[in-house]
């Protein structure tokens, strides 16, 4: 259980850092990925139990990073 929480925290931090490095708002990310903004906000707050891989791939592609960049 703690492993999932740690993974989610890392992913959330990496998404937020990559988004901010590109001077991209969460609204811009939602629009470009076509992912619901409330879901993206919940990811950054570490609310969802698991983020589906297809969602992570969309986010990574939009931010110009690899999936492994988000997971490290």
Backbone torsions as a table, in degrees:
resi	resn	phi	psi	omega
1	UNK	NA	-48.3	179.8
2	UNK	-61.8	-33.0	178.5
3	UNK	-60.8	-41.9	177.6
4	UNK	-63.9	-41.1	179.8
5	UNK	-64.2	-44.2	178.7
6	UNK	-61.5	-43.0	179.2
7	UNK	-63.1	-45.8	-179.5
8	UNK	-62.1	-39.7	179.2
9	UNK	-62.6	-46.1	179.9
10	UNK	-62.4	-45.4	-179.8
11	UNK	-62.2	-46.9	-180.0
12	UNK	-59.7	-45.7	179.7
13	UNK	-62.6	-43.7	-178.7
14	UNK	-67.2	-39.0	176.7
15	UNK	-63.4	-48.4	-178.6
16	UNK	-62.0	-43.4	179.9
17	UNK	-64.5	-43.5	179.5
18	UNK	-65.5	-40.1	179.5
19	UNK	-64.2	-46.5	-179.0
20	UNK	-68.0	-34.5	178.2
21	UNK	-63.3	-26.3	179.2
22	UNK	-97.4	9.4	-178.8
23	UNK	49.6	49.5	-178.1
24	UNK	-113.4	130.2	176.2
25	UNK	-78.1	163.7	176.5
26	UNK	-65.4	-30.6	176.6
27	UNK	-64.6	-42.9	177.2
28	UNK	-61.7	-43.9	179.9
29	UNK	-61.9	-42.6	179.0
30	UNK	-61.2	-43.8	-179.1
31	UNK	-65.4	-45.2	-176.3
32	UNK	-71.4	-31.9	-179.0
33	UNK	-92.7	-13.5	-174.3
34	UNK	60.1	35.7	175.8
35	UNK	-106.7	137.1	-179.9
36	UNK	-53.2	130.8	-177.2
37	UNK	-60.6	-36.3	179.8
38	UNK	-65.6	-35.5	176.4
39	UNK	-66.8	-43.0	177.4
40	UNK	-61.9	-40.9	176.8
41	UNK	-62.2	-40.1	179.4
42	UNK	-66.3	-33.3	176.5
43	UNK	-63.7	-47.3	-178.6
44	UNK	-68.2	-23.5	175.2
45	UNK	-88.7	-4.2	-179.2
46	UNK	64.7	38.3	178.7
47	UNK	-84.5	-41.5	-174.7
48	UNK	-72.6	143.4	-179.2
49	UNK	-65.2	-40.0	178.1
50	UNK	-144.5	142.8	176.0
51	UNK	-102.4	120.8	-179.5
52	UNK	-57.9	144.0	-178.2
53	UNK	-57.5	-37.0	-179.2
54	UNK	-64.9	-34.0	176.7
55	UNK	-68.5	-45.4	178.8
56	UNK	-60.4	-39.5	179.7
57	UNK	-64.9	-41.3	177.7
58	UNK	-62.1	-44.1	-179.2
59	UNK	-64.4	-46.8	-179.8
60	UNK	-58.8	-46.9	-179.0
61	UNK	-60.8	-45.4	-178.9
62	UNK	-64.5	-36.6	-179.2
63	UNK	-83.9	-7.1	179.0
64	UNK	72.9	31.6	176.8
65	UNK	-124.1	168.9	177.5
66	UNK	-89.3	162.9	175.6
67	UNK	-59.8	-39.8	179.8
68	UNK	-65.8	-29.1	175.1
69	UNK	-62.1	-38.5	-179.9
70	UNK	-74.0	-27.4	-175.1
71	UNK	-91.3	-9.2	-176.6
72	UNK	-83.7	NA	NA
